[in-house]
Amino acid sequence: MRRLLPLAVATVLFASGCTWVHMAPGASSVRVIAAGAAPAGCVKRGEVVVSVKDRIGPYGRNELRVREELETLARNEAPGLGADTVQPLGEPQDGGQRYAAWRCAAR
């Protein structure tokens, strides 16, 4: 049992650094803008709520990786709404985040 504990801890720590979310086709052309006021010349197409695991058991995942994965998921959803831009509507909370999806005429 004592031999398995370090292996289990190492596995959890290694897995917490992995990225499980991959960009979907079409999502690479979706841009991400800073939170704040509505972008000029854009039409709101809806909102996207995304979530990922922010903890693996008792261990918290790297905050930057969680943010990157949430952003990627929001970008993946945007083309389905006819949007080409996403904007966070707040900070990530418990592994989830809301984004506004926008269609901007000219970029």
Secondary structure as UniProt FT lines:
FT   TURN            2..3
FT   HELIX           4..16
FT   TURN            25..26
FT   HELIX           27..29
FT   STRAND          31..32
FT   TURN            40..41
FT   STRAND          42..51
FT   STRAND          55..56
FT   TURN            57..58
FT   STRAND          59..60
FT   HELIX           63..77
FT   HELIX           78..81
FT   STRAND          85..88
FT   TURN            94..95
FT   STRAND          96..104
//
